[in-house]
Amino acid sequence: MWGFISFIVIMVNNNRDFLNECVQKKDYDKTNEIRRIKKITPYYLSGNELYIDLYCYGSGLVPSSTYYGFYYTSNDEPVGFQAAPVKLEVDGDGWKWIESNGDNRYYTEKIADHWYYYEAGF
């Protein structure tokens, strides 16, 4: 793990009922009421599965930038950054992806049913 996970896990757990209600009502923009969420982006995956990216923080400039946030998946399975179809490998309590011929990396970890933390570095 690389850093902001504790903060984001606490934020999600403290607001989980509200977040679940926003998803059920399909009122994703309402999650902006949580102070640290900067951007919400819903994606539809194959089979009408839903992925909602809730970006919280980023630092650095490409090629050395890192993004932190969390996401919701309707199928309750870990997904690549911004719903990218990458092969995730088990890594401790979560999953990781590391670009084979580059320096891009990604880590995700389950917070609660349907909710996952992420860090993506490029």
VENRAMO-V961822 format. One record per backbone hydrogen bond with DSSP energy under -0.5 kcal/mol. CO is the residue of the C=O (numbers start at 1). NH is the residue of the N-H. If there is no record, write none. Layout:
BEGIN
CO/NH
CO/NH
END
This chain:
BEGIN
3/6
4/8
5/9
6/10
7/11
8/12
9/13
10/14
11/15
12/15
12/16
13/16
15/19
16/20
17/21
18/22
19/23
20/24
21/25
22/27
23/26
26/28
27/30
28/31
29/32
30/33
31/34
33/35
34/37
36/38
39/55
41/53
43/45
43/51
45/48
46/49
49/45
50/74
51/43
51/53
52/72
53/41
53/55
54/70
55/38
55/39
57/68
59/66
61/64
65/122
66/59
67/120
68/56
68/57
69/118
70/54
71/116
72/52
73/76
80/83
81/84
84/80
84/86
86/88
89/96
91/94
93/110
94/91
95/108
96/89
97/106
99/102
104/99
105/121
106/97
107/119
108/95
109/117
112/115
114/73
115/111
115/112
116/71
117/109
118/69
119/107
120/67
121/105
END
